[in-house]
Amino acid sequence: MDPAAVEEFRKLEQEKNRLEGEIKTLYEYLTEDGMPGVSGPLVDDEGFPRGDIDLYAVRQARNKYVCAQTDHIEVMKKIEQAIAAIHASAKVDVPRERPAAKMEEDLPENDSDNVFLQVKLTTPFATIDEVSEASPAAAAGLRVGDQVCRFGAVSMQDTGDLNACFNAIRELVPQSVGTPIKVLVLRGEPPVRAELELVPQQWSGRGLLGCHMAPKP
């Protein structure tokens, strides 16, 4: 196992955790009572700037929120590369199902895989119960039965409850049209980890994704 690759992985994991903490803090600020959220209007019903909020602070927080999400996507890509480098140095095969989804079997038994356990799989908060043909979700490789652990920067760990997760996704998707969103799911039995890239966009069906997520009980 390459010590340099392991050290790089650990640094990236620290940066990922820092960004996720920043995203959570900004999201909580923007969604406080009376706040406009990450994409709500900053004008009142008559079209005048809202006088009940600090518009400058909100705009700054929104900009930081978007930048942190972008940085998080880049860090996750680098983490994937670091994991691949560690696997290669340890001569551990990573099973792959398709180019859009990078897979790892859970709970491996060798020393190098102890590093991978540091990438904690958060608790699934939703199950995919419908995927339409020729939809963005189908193109990304999502399947009925997939358990969603993370959607972009949204997870139970970061948002705290189911309602917050789904509200965050409702706001994130329209903002991300044409931009890949990392979706981490657990699939099958025993569970296999799949990380997909879902690109919200207009298609022949309803919505921007073409799938339905049911909250986990």
PyMOL commands that place a pseudoatom at each C-alpha (Angstrom):
pseudoatom trace, name=CA, resn=MET, resi=1, chain=A, elem=C, hetatm=0, pos=[0.000, 0.000, 0.000]
pseudoatom trace, name=CA, resn=ASP, resi=2, chain=A, elem=C, hetatm=0, pos=[1.420, 3.393, -1.040]
pseudoatom trace, name=CA, resn=PRO, resi=3, chain=A, elem=C, hetatm=0, pos=[1.872, 5.588, 2.102]
pseudoatom trace, name=CA, resn=ALA, resi=4, chain=A, elem=C, hetatm=0, pos=[1.767, 8.771, 0.004]
pseudoatom trace, name=CA, resn=ALA, resi=5, chain=A, elem=C, hetatm=0, pos=[-1.583, 7.770, -1.511]
pseudoatom trace, name=CA, resn=VAL, resi=6, chain=A, elem=C, hetatm=0, pos=[-2.982, 6.977, 1.943]
pseudoatom trace, name=CA, resn=GLU, resi=7, chain=A, elem=C, hetatm=0, pos=[-1.796, 10.330, 3.301]
pseudoatom trace, name=CA, resn=GLU, resi=8, chain=A, elem=C, hetatm=0, pos=[-3.361, 12.141, 0.331]
pseudoatom trace, name=CA, resn=PHE, resi=9, chain=A, elem=C, hetatm=0, pos=[-6.613, 10.286, 0.948]
pseudoatom trace, name=CA, resn=ARG, resi=10, chain=A, elem=C, hetatm=0, pos=[-6.651, 11.334, 4.606]
pseudoatom trace, name=CA, resn=LYS, resi=11, chain=A, elem=C, hetatm=0, pos=[-6.040, 14.988, 3.716]
pseudoatom trace, name=CA, resn=LEU, resi=12, chain=A, elem=C, hetatm=0, pos=[-8.867, 14.876, 1.185]
pseudoatom trace, name=CA, resn=GLU, resi=13, chain=A, elem=C, hetatm=0, pos=[-11.163, 13.255, 3.736]
pseudoatom trace, name=CA, resn=GLN, resi=14, chain=A, elem=C, hetatm=0, pos=[-10.421, 16.097, 6.170]
pseudoatom trace, name=CA, resn=GLU, resi=15, chain=A, elem=C, hetatm=0, pos=[-11.187, 18.663, 3.460]
pseudoatom trace, name=CA, resn=LYS, resi=16, chain=A, elem=C, hetatm=0, pos=[-14.418, 16.836, 2.590]
pseudoatom trace, name=CA, resn=ASN, resi=17, chain=A, elem=C, hetatm=0, pos=[-15.505, 16.947, 6.234]
pseudoatom trace, name=CA, resn=ARG, resi=18, chain=A, elem=C, hetatm=0, pos=[-14.631, 20.650, 6.468]
pseudoatom trace, name=CA, resn=LEU, resi=19, chain=A, elem=C, hetatm=0, pos=[-16.661, 21.481, 3.363]
pseudoatom trace, name=CA, resn=GLU, resi=20, chain=A, elem=C, hetatm=0, pos=[-19.619, 19.438, 4.560]
pseudoatom trace, name=CA, resn=GLY, resi=21, chain=A, elem=C, hetatm=0, pos=[-19.541, 21.322, 7.864]
pseudoatom trace, name=CA, resn=GLU, resi=22, chain=A, elem=C, hetatm=0, pos=[-19.453, 24.652, 6.008]
pseudoatom trace, name=CA, resn=ILE, resi=23, chain=A, elem=C, hetatm=0, pos=[-22.320, 23.607, 3.729]
pseudoatom trace, name=CA, resn=LYS, resi=24, chain=A, elem=C, hetatm=0, pos=[-24.399, 22.536, 6.722]
pseudoatom trace, name=CA, resn=THR, resi=25, chain=A, elem=C, hetatm=0, pos=[-23.765, 25.826, 8.564]
pseudoatom trace, name=CA, resn=LEU, resi=26, chain=A, elem=C, hetatm=0, pos=[-24.647, 27.934, 5.516]
pseudoatom trace, name=CA, resn=TYR, resi=27, chain=A, elem=C, hetatm=0, pos=[-27.762, 25.876, 4.802]
pseudoatom trace, name=CA, resn=GLU, resi=28, chain=A, elem=C, hetatm=0, pos=[-28.972, 26.238, 8.388]
pseudoatom trace, name=CA, resn=TYR, resi=29, chain=A, elem=C, hetatm=0, pos=[-28.423, 30.013, 8.219]
pseudoatom trace, name=CA, resn=LEU, resi=30, chain=A, elem=C, hetatm=0, pos=[-30.258, 30.417, 4.905]
pseudoatom trace, name=CA, resn=THR, resi=31, chain=A, elem=C, hetatm=0, pos=[-33.214, 28.294, 6.009]
pseudoatom trace, name=CA, resn=GLU, resi=32, chain=A, elem=C, hetatm=0, pos=[-33.809, 29.869, 9.420]
pseudoatom trace, name=CA, resn=ASP, resi=33, chain=A, elem=C, hetatm=0, pos=[-37.321, 31.175, 10.108]
pseudoatom trace, name=CA, resn=GLY, resi=34, chain=A, elem=C, hetatm=0, pos=[-37.990, 34.176, 7.906]
pseudoatom trace, name=CA, resn=MET, resi=35, chain=A, elem=C, hetatm=0, pos=[-35.002, 33.555, 5.645]
pseudoatom trace, name=CA, resn=PRO, resi=36, chain=A, elem=C, hetatm=0, pos=[-35.373, 33.006, 1.868]
pseudoatom trace, name=CA, resn=GLY, resi=37, chain=A, elem=C, hetatm=0, pos=[-33.538, 29.679, 1.655]
pseudoatom trace, name=CA, resn=VAL, resi=38, chain=A, elem=C, hetatm=0, pos=[-30.849, 28.944, -0.897]
pseudoatom trace, name=CA, resn=SER, resi=39, chain=A, elem=C, hetatm=0, pos=[-32.908, 30.076, -3.900]
pseudoatom trace, name=CA, resn=GLY, resi=40, chain=A, elem=C, hetatm=0, pos=[-36.000, 31.952, -2.662]
pseudoatom trace, name=CA, resn=PRO, resi=41, chain=A, elem=C, hetatm=0, pos=[-36.822, 35.486, -3.898]
pseudoatom trace, name=CA, resn=LEU, resi=42, chain=A, elem=C, hetatm=0, pos=[-35.105, 38.478, -2.301]
pseudoatom trace, name=CA, resn=VAL, resi=43, chain=A, elem=C, hetatm=0, pos=[-37.941, 40.835, -3.237]
pseudoatom trace, name=CA, resn=ASP, resi=44, chain=A, elem=C, hetatm=0, pos=[-41.409, 41.209, -1.756]
pseudoatom trace, name=CA, resn=ASP, resi=45, chain=A, elem=C, hetatm=0, pos=[-44.740, 40.681, -3.532]
pseudoatom trace, name=CA, resn=GLU, resi=46, chain=A, elem=C, hetatm=0, pos=[-44.530, 44.187, -4.999]
pseudoatom trace, name=CA, resn=GLY, resi=47, chain=A, elem=C, hetatm=0, pos=[-41.047, 43.648, -6.406]
pseudoatom trace, name=CA, resn=PHE, resi=48, chain=A, elem=C, hetatm=0, pos=[-39.156, 45.725, -3.841]
pseudoatom trace, name=CA, resn=PRO, resi=49, chain=A, elem=C, hetatm=0, pos=[-36.053, 44.407, -2.042]
pseudoatom trace, name=CA, resn=ARG, resi=50, chain=A, elem=C, hetatm=0, pos=[-37.022, 42.715, 1.191]
pseudoatom trace, name=CA, resn=GLY, resi=51, chain=A, elem=C, hetatm=0, pos=[-36.424, 44.946, 4.182]
pseudoatom trace, name=CA, resn=ASP, resi=52, chain=A, elem=C, hetatm=0, pos=[-36.688, 42.235, 6.822]
pseudoatom trace, name=CA, resn=ILE, resi=53, chain=A, elem=C, hetatm=0, pos=[-33.406, 40.478, 5.970]
pseudoatom trace, name=CA, resn=ASP, resi=54, chain=A, elem=C, hetatm=0, pos=[-29.779, 41.454, 5.414]
pseudoatom trace, name=CA, resn=LEU, resi=55, chain=A, elem=C, hetatm=0, pos=[-29.669, 41.149, 1.628]
pseudoatom trace, name=CA, resn=TYR, resi=56, chain=A, elem=C, hetatm=0, pos=[-25.890, 41.521, 1.435]
pseudoatom trace, name=CA, resn=ALA, resi=57, chain=A, elem=C, hetatm=0, pos=[-25.336, 38.755, 4.006]
pseudoatom trace, name=CA, resn=VAL, resi=58, chain=A, elem=C, hetatm=0, pos=[-27.811, 36.461, 2.260]
pseudoatom trace, name=CA, resn=ARG, resi=59, chain=A, elem=C, hetatm=0, pos=[-26.162, 36.952, -1.140]
pseudoatom trace, name=CA, resn=GLN, resi=60, chain=A, elem=C, hetatm=0, pos=[-22.742, 36.291, 0.361]
pseudoatom trace, name=CA, resn=ALA, resi=61, chain=A, elem=C, hetatm=0, pos=[-23.985, 33.160, 2.135]
pseudoatom trace, name=CA, resn=ARG, resi=62, chain=A, elem=C, hetatm=0, pos=[-25.599, 31.878, -1.066]
pseudoatom trace, name=CA, resn=ASN, resi=63, chain=A, elem=C, hetatm=0, pos=[-22.398, 32.445, -3.020]
pseudoatom trace, name=CA, resn=LYS, resi=64, chain=A, elem=C, hetatm=0, pos=[-20.345, 30.621, -0.378]
pseudoatom trace, name=CA, resn=TYR, resi=65, chain=A, elem=C, hetatm=0, pos=[-22.914, 27.806, -0.345]
pseudoatom trace, name=CA, resn=VAL, resi=66, chain=A, elem=C, hetatm=0, pos=[-22.659, 27.293, -4.113]
pseudoatom trace, name=CA, resn=CYS, resi=67, chain=A, elem=C, hetatm=0, pos=[-18.850, 27.525, -4.063]
pseudoatom trace, name=CA, resn=ALA, resi=68, chain=A, elem=C, hetatm=0, pos=[-18.624, 25.016, -1.213]
pseudoatom trace, name=CA, resn=GLN, resi=69, chain=A, elem=C, hetatm=0, pos=[-20.863, 22.592, -3.107]
pseudoatom trace, name=CA, resn=THR, resi=70, chain=A, elem=C, hetatm=0, pos=[-18.660, 22.931, -6.200]
pseudoatom trace, name=CA, resn=ASP, resi=71, chain=A, elem=C, hetatm=0, pos=[-15.525, 22.393, -4.123]
pseudoatom trace, name=CA, resn=HIS, resi=72, chain=A, elem=C, hetatm=0, pos=[-17.153, 19.360, -2.500]
pseudoatom trace, name=CA, resn=ILE, resi=73, chain=A, elem=C, hetatm=0, pos=[-17.779, 17.789, -5.912]
pseudoatom trace, name=CA, resn=GLU, resi=74, chain=A, elem=C, hetatm=0, pos=[-14.127, 18.321, -6.859]
pseudoatom trace, name=CA, resn=VAL, resi=75, chain=A, elem=C, hetatm=0, pos=[-12.869, 16.869, -3.580]
pseudoatom trace, name=CA, resn=MET, resi=76, chain=A, elem=C, hetatm=0, pos=[-15.074, 13.796, -4.016]
pseudoatom trace, name=CA, resn=LYS, resi=77, chain=A, elem=C, hetatm=0, pos=[-13.562, 13.268, -7.476]
pseudoatom trace, name=CA, resn=LYS, resi=78, chain=A, elem=C, hetatm=0, pos=[-10.074, 13.470, -5.973]
pseudoatom trace, name=CA, resn=ILE, resi=79, chain=A, elem=C, hetatm=0, pos=[-11.078, 11.022, -3.232]
pseudoatom trace, name=CA, resn=GLU, resi=80, chain=A, elem=C, hetatm=0, pos=[-12.188, 8.561, -5.910]
pseudoatom trace, name=CA, resn=GLN, resi=81, chain=A, elem=C, hetatm=0, pos=[-8.797, 8.938, -7.594]
pseudoatom trace, name=CA, resn=ALA, resi=82, chain=A, elem=C, hetatm=0, pos=[-6.978, 8.452, -4.285]
pseudoatom trace, name=CA, resn=ILE, resi=83, chain=A, elem=C, hetatm=0, pos=[-8.992, 5.314, -3.540]
pseudoatom trace, name=CA, resn=ALA, resi=84, chain=A, elem=C, hetatm=0, pos=[-8.179, 3.969, -6.999]
pseudoatom trace, name=CA, resn=ALA, resi=85, chain=A, elem=C, hetatm=0, pos=[-4.478, 4.664, -6.402]
pseudoatom trace, name=CA, resn=ILE, resi=86, chain=A, elem=C, hetatm=0, pos=[-4.555, 2.835, -3.062]
pseudoatom trace, name=CA, resn=HIS, resi=87, chain=A, elem=C, hetatm=0, pos=[-6.400, -0.096, -4.603]
pseudoatom trace, name=CA, resn=ALA, resi=88, chain=A, elem=C, hetatm=0, pos=[-3.855, -0.232, -7.416]
pseudoatom trace, name=CA, resn=SER, resi=89, chain=A, elem=C, hetatm=0, pos=[-0.907, -0.188, -5.021]
pseudoatom trace, name=CA, resn=ALA, resi=90, chain=A, elem=C, hetatm=0, pos=[-2.499, -2.909, -2.902]
pseudoatom trace, name=CA, resn=LYS, resi=91, chain=A, elem=C, hetatm=0, pos=[-3.529, -4.877, -6.005]
pseudoatom trace, name=CA, resn=VAL, resi=92, chain=A, elem=C, hetatm=0, pos=[-7.162, -4.877, -4.890]
pseudoatom trace, name=CA, resn=ASP, resi=93, chain=A, elem=C, hetatm=0, pos=[-9.714, -5.042, -7.700]
pseudoatom trace, name=CA, resn=VAL, resi=94, chain=A, elem=C, hetatm=0, pos=[-12.533, -2.525, -7.561]
pseudoatom trace, name=CA, resn=PRO, resi=95, chain=A, elem=C, hetatm=0, pos=[-15.644, -4.054, -9.159]
pseudoatom trace, name=CA, resn=ARG, resi=96, chain=A, elem=C, hetatm=0, pos=[-17.165, -1.712, -11.711]
pseudoatom trace, name=CA, resn=GLU, resi=97, chain=A, elem=C, hetatm=0, pos=[-20.608, -1.976, -13.193]
pseudoatom trace, name=CA, resn=ARG, resi=98, chain=A, elem=C, hetatm=0, pos=[-20.586, 0.920, -15.644]
pseudoatom trace, name=CA, resn=PRO, resi=99, chain=A, elem=C, hetatm=0, pos=[-18.507, 4.066, -16.260]
pseudoatom trace, name=CA, resn=ALA, resi=100, chain=A, elem=C, hetatm=0, pos=[-21.031, 6.305, -14.510]
pseudoatom trace, name=CA, resn=ALA, resi=101, chain=A, elem=C, hetatm=0, pos=[-20.945, 4.302, -11.274]
pseudoatom trace, name=CA, resn=LYS, resi=102, chain=A, elem=C, hetatm=0, pos=[-17.905, 3.439, -9.214]
pseudoatom trace, name=CA, resn=MET, resi=103, chain=A, elem=C, hetatm=0, pos=[-18.588, 0.464, -6.980]
pseudoatom trace, name=CA, resn=GLU, resi=104, chain=A, elem=C, hetatm=0, pos=[-17.006, -0.924, -3.828]
pseudoatom trace, name=CA, resn=GLU, resi=105, chain=A, elem=C, hetatm=0, pos=[-17.991, -4.019, -1.899]
pseudoatom trace, name=CA, resn=ASP, resi=106, chain=A, elem=C, hetatm=0, pos=[-18.716, -3.301, 1.759]
pseudoatom trace, name=CA, resn=LEU, resi=107, chain=A, elem=C, hetatm=0, pos=[-16.652, -4.471, 4.697]
pseudoatom trace, name=CA, resn=PRO, resi=108, chain=A, elem=C, hetatm=0, pos=[-13.484, -5.718, 3.004]
pseudoatom trace, name=CA, resn=GLU, resi=109, chain=A, elem=C, hetatm=0, pos=[-10.990, -7.753, 4.954]
pseudoatom trace, name=CA, resn=ASN, resi=110, chain=A, elem=C, hetatm=0, pos=[-7.499, -6.528, 4.062]
pseudoatom trace, name=CA, resn=ASP, resi=111, chain=A, elem=C, hetatm=0, pos=[-5.424, -3.775, 5.675]
pseudoatom trace, name=CA, resn=SER, resi=112, chain=A, elem=C, hetatm=0, pos=[-5.701, -1.271, 2.838]
pseudoatom trace, name=CA, resn=ASP, resi=113, chain=A, elem=C, hetatm=0, pos=[-9.472, -1.369, 3.019]
pseudoatom trace, name=CA, resn=ASN, resi=114, chain=A, elem=C, hetatm=0, pos=[-9.390, -0.145, 6.618]
pseudoatom trace, name=CA, resn=VAL, resi=115, chain=A, elem=C, hetatm=0, pos=[-8.695, 3.230, 5.030]
pseudoatom trace, name=CA, resn=PHE, resi=116, chain=A, elem=C, hetatm=0, pos=[-11.886, 3.009, 2.983]
pseudoatom trace, name=CA, resn=LEU, resi=117, chain=A, elem=C, hetatm=0, pos=[-13.957, 2.448, 6.099]
pseudoatom trace, name=CA, resn=GLN, resi=118, chain=A, elem=C, hetatm=0, pos=[-13.071, 6.024, 7.059]
pseudoatom trace, name=CA, resn=VAL, resi=119, chain=A, elem=C, hetatm=0, pos=[-15.364, 7.134, 4.211]
pseudoatom trace, name=CA, resn=LYS, resi=120, chain=A, elem=C, hetatm=0, pos=[-18.444, 6.577, 6.311]
pseudoatom trace, name=CA, resn=LEU, resi=121, chain=A, elem=C, hetatm=0, pos=[-21.601, 5.580, 4.516]
pseudoatom trace, name=CA, resn=THR, resi=122, chain=A, elem=C, hetatm=0, pos=[-24.282, 7.762, 6.006]
pseudoatom trace, name=CA, resn=THR, resi=123, chain=A, elem=C, hetatm=0, pos=[-27.692, 6.381, 6.862]
pseudoatom trace, name=CA, resn=PRO, resi=124, chain=A, elem=C, hetatm=0, pos=[-29.933, 6.041, 3.779]
pseudoatom trace, name=CA, resn=PHE, resi=125, chain=A, elem=C, hetatm=0, pos=[-32.738, 8.581, 3.887]
pseudoatom trace, name=CA, resn=ALA, resi=126, chain=A, elem=C, hetatm=0, pos=[-34.673, 7.586, 0.759]
pseudoatom trace, name=CA, resn=THR, resi=127, chain=A, elem=C, hetatm=0, pos=[-35.394, 4.665, -1.546]
pseudoatom trace, name=CA, resn=ILE, resi=128, chain=A, elem=C, hetatm=0, pos=[-35.732, 5.008, -5.314]
pseudoatom trace, name=CA, resn=ASP, resi=129, chain=A, elem=C, hetatm=0, pos=[-39.141, 3.496, -6.068]
pseudoatom trace, name=CA, resn=GLU, resi=130, chain=A, elem=C, hetatm=0, pos=[-39.558, 4.697, -9.658]
pseudoatom trace, name=CA, resn=VAL, resi=131, chain=A, elem=C, hetatm=0, pos=[-37.177, 5.403, -12.557]
pseudoatom trace, name=CA, resn=SER, resi=132, chain=A, elem=C, hetatm=0, pos=[-38.595, 6.476, -15.915]
pseudoatom trace, name=CA, resn=GLU, resi=133, chain=A, elem=C, hetatm=0, pos=[-37.109, 5.225, -19.166]
pseudoatom trace, name=CA, resn=ALA, resi=134, chain=A, elem=C, hetatm=0, pos=[-34.907, 7.661, -21.116]
pseudoatom trace, name=CA, resn=SER, resi=135, chain=A, elem=C, hetatm=0, pos=[-34.791, 9.988, -18.102]
pseudoatom trace, name=CA, resn=PRO, resi=136, chain=A, elem=C, hetatm=0, pos=[-31.758, 11.705, -16.546]
pseudoatom trace, name=CA, resn=ALA, resi=137, chain=A, elem=C, hetatm=0, pos=[-32.035, 9.272, -13.620]
pseudoatom trace, name=CA, resn=ALA, resi=138, chain=A, elem=C, hetatm=0, pos=[-31.959, 6.272, -15.957]
pseudoatom trace, name=CA, resn=ALA, resi=139, chain=A, elem=C, hetatm=0, pos=[-28.987, 7.731, -17.832]
pseudoatom trace, name=CA, resn=ALA, resi=140, chain=A, elem=C, hetatm=0, pos=[-27.143, 8.128, -14.523]
pseudoatom trace, name=CA, resn=GLY, resi=141, chain=A, elem=C, hetatm=0, pos=[-27.691, 4.459, -13.697]
pseudoatom trace, name=CA, resn=LEU, resi=142, chain=A, elem=C, hetatm=0, pos=[-30.180, 4.833, -10.850]
pseudoatom trace, name=CA, resn=ARG, resi=143, chain=A, elem=C, hetatm=0, pos=[-32.312, 1.757, -10.237]
pseudoatom trace, name=CA, resn=VAL, resi=144, chain=A, elem=C, hetatm=0, pos=[-35.528, 0.998, -8.405]
pseudoatom trace, name=CA, resn=GLY, resi=145, chain=A, elem=C, hetatm=0, pos=[-34.567, -0.184, -4.935]
pseudoatom trace, name=CA, resn=ASP, resi=146, chain=A, elem=C, hetatm=0, pos=[-31.431, 1.949, -4.636]
pseudoatom trace, name=CA, resn=GLN, resi=147, chain=A, elem=C, hetatm=0, pos=[-31.093, 3.427, -1.150]
pseudoatom trace, name=CA, resn=VAL, resi=148, chain=A, elem=C, hetatm=0, pos=[-29.965, 7.045, -1.267]
pseudoatom trace, name=CA, resn=CYS, resi=149, chain=A, elem=C, hetatm=0, pos=[-27.290, 7.933, 1.309]
pseudoatom trace, name=CA, resn=ARG, resi=150, chain=A, elem=C, hetatm=0, pos=[-26.133, 11.235, -0.128]
pseudoatom trace, name=CA, resn=PHE, resi=151, chain=A, elem=C, hetatm=0, pos=[-27.485, 13.533, -2.830]
pseudoatom trace, name=CA, resn=GLY, resi=152, chain=A, elem=C, hetatm=0, pos=[-24.910, 16.200, -3.632]
pseudoatom trace, name=CA, resn=ALA, resi=153, chain=A, elem=C, hetatm=0, pos=[-24.040, 17.549, -0.193]
pseudoatom trace, name=CA, resn=VAL, resi=154, chain=A, elem=C, hetatm=0, pos=[-27.372, 16.429, 1.276]
pseudoatom trace, name=CA, resn=SER, resi=155, chain=A, elem=C, hetatm=0, pos=[-27.357, 13.612, 3.822]
pseudoatom trace, name=CA, resn=MET, resi=156, chain=A, elem=C, hetatm=0, pos=[-28.950, 12.718, 7.139]
pseudoatom trace, name=CA, resn=GLN, resi=157, chain=A, elem=C, hetatm=0, pos=[-25.603, 13.389, 8.782]
pseudoatom trace, name=CA, resn=ASP, resi=158, chain=A, elem=C, hetatm=0, pos=[-25.473, 16.953, 7.477]
pseudoatom trace, name=CA, resn=THR, resi=159, chain=A, elem=C, hetatm=0, pos=[-29.118, 18.055, 7.538]
pseudoatom trace, name=CA, resn=GLY, resi=160, chain=A, elem=C, hetatm=0, pos=[-30.378, 16.132, 10.569]
pseudoatom trace, name=CA, resn=ASP, resi=161, chain=A, elem=C, hetatm=0, pos=[-33.795, 14.869, 9.507]
pseudoatom trace, name=CA, resn=LEU, resi=162, chain=A, elem=C, hetatm=0, pos=[-35.810, 13.564, 6.564]
pseudoatom trace, name=CA, resn=ASN, resi=163, chain=A, elem=C, hetatm=0, pos=[-37.774, 16.753, 5.941]
pseudoatom trace, name=CA, resn=ALA, resi=164, chain=A, elem=C, hetatm=0, pos=[-34.586, 18.811, 5.806]
pseudoatom trace, name=CA, resn=CYS, resi=165, chain=A, elem=C, hetatm=0, pos=[-33.045, 16.335, 3.339]
pseudoatom trace, name=CA, resn=PHE, resi=166, chain=A, elem=C, hetatm=0, pos=[-35.981, 16.477, 0.942]
pseudoatom trace, name=CA, resn=ASN, resi=167, chain=A, elem=C, hetatm=0, pos=[-36.334, 20.260, 1.245]
pseudoatom trace, name=CA, resn=ALA, resi=168, chain=A, elem=C, hetatm=0, pos=[-32.643, 20.674, 0.442]
pseudoatom trace, name=CA, resn=ILE, resi=169, chain=A, elem=C, hetatm=0, pos=[-32.955, 18.408, -2.618]
pseudoatom trace, name=CA, resn=ARG, resi=170, chain=A, elem=C, hetatm=0, pos=[-35.984, 20.365, -3.867]
pseudoatom trace, name=CA, resn=GLU, resi=171, chain=A, elem=C, hetatm=0, pos=[-33.876, 23.524, -3.761]
pseudoatom trace, name=CA, resn=LEU, resi=172, chain=A, elem=C, hetatm=0, pos=[-30.683, 21.941, -5.099]
pseudoatom trace, name=CA, resn=VAL, resi=173, chain=A, elem=C, hetatm=0, pos=[-32.104, 20.291, -8.234]
pseudoatom trace, name=CA, resn=PRO, resi=174, chain=A, elem=C, hetatm=0, pos=[-33.403, 23.444, -10.022]
pseudoatom trace, name=CA, resn=GLN, resi=175, chain=A, elem=C, hetatm=0, pos=[-30.095, 25.187, -9.258]
pseudoatom trace, name=CA, resn=SER, resi=176, chain=A, elem=C, hetatm=0, pos=[-28.108, 22.323, -10.785]
pseudoatom trace, name=CA, resn=VAL, resi=177, chain=A, elem=C, hetatm=0, pos=[-29.648, 22.019, -14.260]
pseudoatom trace, name=CA, resn=GLY, resi=178, chain=A, elem=C, hetatm=0, pos=[-26.899, 20.825, -16.577]
pseudoatom trace, name=CA, resn=THR, resi=179, chain=A, elem=C, hetatm=0, pos=[-24.488, 20.260, -13.676]
pseudoatom trace, name=CA, resn=PRO, resi=180, chain=A, elem=C, hetatm=0, pos=[-23.622, 16.753, -12.410]
pseudoatom trace, name=CA, resn=ILE, resi=181, chain=A, elem=C, hetatm=0, pos=[-24.759, 15.923, -8.878]
pseudoatom trace, name=CA, resn=LYS, resi=182, chain=A, elem=C, hetatm=0, pos=[-22.962, 13.124, -7.048]
pseudoatom trace, name=CA, resn=VAL, resi=183, chain=A, elem=C, hetatm=0, pos=[-25.461, 10.583, -5.717]
pseudoatom trace, name=CA, resn=LEU, resi=184, chain=A, elem=C, hetatm=0, pos=[-24.263, 7.913, -3.290]
pseudoatom trace, name=CA, resn=VAL, resi=185, chain=A, elem=C, hetatm=0, pos=[-26.508, 4.848, -3.015]
pseudoatom trace, name=CA, resn=LEU, resi=186, chain=A, elem=C, hetatm=0, pos=[-26.472, 1.383, -1.499]
pseudoatom trace, name=CA, resn=ARG, resi=187, chain=A, elem=C, hetatm=0, pos=[-27.618, -1.334, -3.860]
pseudoatom trace, name=CA, resn=GLY, resi=188, chain=A, elem=C, hetatm=0, pos=[-28.482, -5.021, -3.561]
pseudoatom trace, name=CA, resn=GLU, resi=189, chain=A, elem=C, hetatm=0, pos=[-27.905, -7.592, -0.845]
pseudoatom trace, name=CA, resn=PRO, resi=190, chain=A, elem=C, hetatm=0, pos=[-25.299, -7.620, 0.545]
pseudoatom trace, name=CA, resn=PRO, resi=191, chain=A, elem=C, hetatm=0, pos=[-25.208, -3.847, 0.005]
pseudoatom trace, name=CA, resn=VAL, resi=192, chain=A, elem=C, hetatm=0, pos=[-22.816, -2.514, -2.621]
pseudoatom trace, name=CA, resn=ARG, resi=193, chain=A, elem=C, hetatm=0, pos=[-21.832, 1.157, -2.681]
pseudoatom trace, name=CA, resn=ALA, resi=194, chain=A, elem=C, hetatm=0, pos=[-22.464, 2.994, -5.948]
pseudoatom trace, name=CA, resn=GLU, resi=195, chain=A, elem=C, hetatm=0, pos=[-21.563, 6.605, -6.653]
pseudoatom trace, name=CA, resn=LEU, resi=196, chain=A, elem=C, hetatm=0, pos=[-23.421, 8.024, -9.646]
pseudoatom trace, name=CA, resn=GLU, resi=197, chain=A, elem=C, hetatm=0, pos=[-23.453, 11.340, -11.481]
pseudoatom trace, name=CA, resn=LEU, resi=198, chain=A, elem=C, hetatm=0, pos=[-26.981, 12.622, -12.039]
pseudoatom trace, name=CA, resn=VAL, resi=199, chain=A, elem=C, hetatm=0, pos=[-27.451, 15.650, -14.309]
pseudoatom trace, name=CA, resn=PRO, resi=200, chain=A, elem=C, hetatm=0, pos=[-30.813, 17.421, -13.809]
pseudoatom trace, name=CA, resn=GLN, resi=201, chain=A, elem=C, hetatm=0, pos=[-32.234, 18.559, -17.148]
pseudoatom trace, name=CA, resn=GLN, resi=202, chain=A, elem=C, hetatm=0, pos=[-35.376, 18.932, -19.193]
pseudoatom trace, name=CA, resn=TRP, resi=203, chain=A, elem=C, hetatm=0, pos=[-36.419, 15.737, -20.937]
pseudoatom trace, name=CA, resn=SER, resi=204, chain=A, elem=C, hetatm=0, pos=[-39.598, 14.327, -22.500]
pseudoatom trace, name=CA, resn=GLY, resi=205, chain=A, elem=C, hetatm=0, pos=[-41.148, 13.458, -19.135]
pseudoatom trace, name=CA, resn=ARG, resi=206, chain=A, elem=C, hetatm=0, pos=[-42.035, 15.322, -15.954]
pseudoatom trace, name=CA, resn=GLY, resi=207, chain=A, elem=C, hetatm=0, pos=[-39.549, 17.101, -13.741]
pseudoatom trace, name=CA, resn=LEU, resi=208, chain=A, elem=C, hetatm=0, pos=[-35.792, 17.329, -14.109]
pseudoatom trace, name=CA, resn=LEU, resi=209, chain=A, elem=C, hetatm=0, pos=[-34.773, 13.878, -12.843]
pseudoatom trace, name=CA, resn=GLY, resi=210, chain=A, elem=C, hetatm=0, pos=[-37.302, 11.271, -13.965]
pseudoatom trace, name=CA, resn=CYS, resi=211, chain=A, elem=C, hetatm=0, pos=[-37.275, 9.334, -10.719]
pseudoatom trace, name=CA, resn=HIS, resi=212, chain=A, elem=C, hetatm=0, pos=[-39.144, 9.256, -7.423]
pseudoatom trace, name=CA, resn=MET, resi=213, chain=A, elem=C, hetatm=0, pos=[-37.569, 9.031, -3.988]
pseudoatom trace, name=CA, resn=ALA, resi=214, chain=A, elem=C, hetatm=0, pos=[-39.626, 7.673, -1.104]
pseudoatom trace, name=CA, resn=PRO, resi=215, chain=A, elem=C, hetatm=0, pos=[-38.553, 8.638, 2.435]
pseudoatom trace, name=CA, resn=LYS, resi=216, chain=A, elem=C, hetatm=0, pos=[-37.053, 5.821, 4.459]
pseudoatom trace, name=CA, resn=PRO, resi=217, chain=A, elem=C, hetatm=0, pos=[-39.325, 4.831, 7.352]
for i in range(1, 217): cmd.bond("trace and resi %d" % i, "trace and resi %d" % (i + 1))
show_as sticks, trace
zoom trace
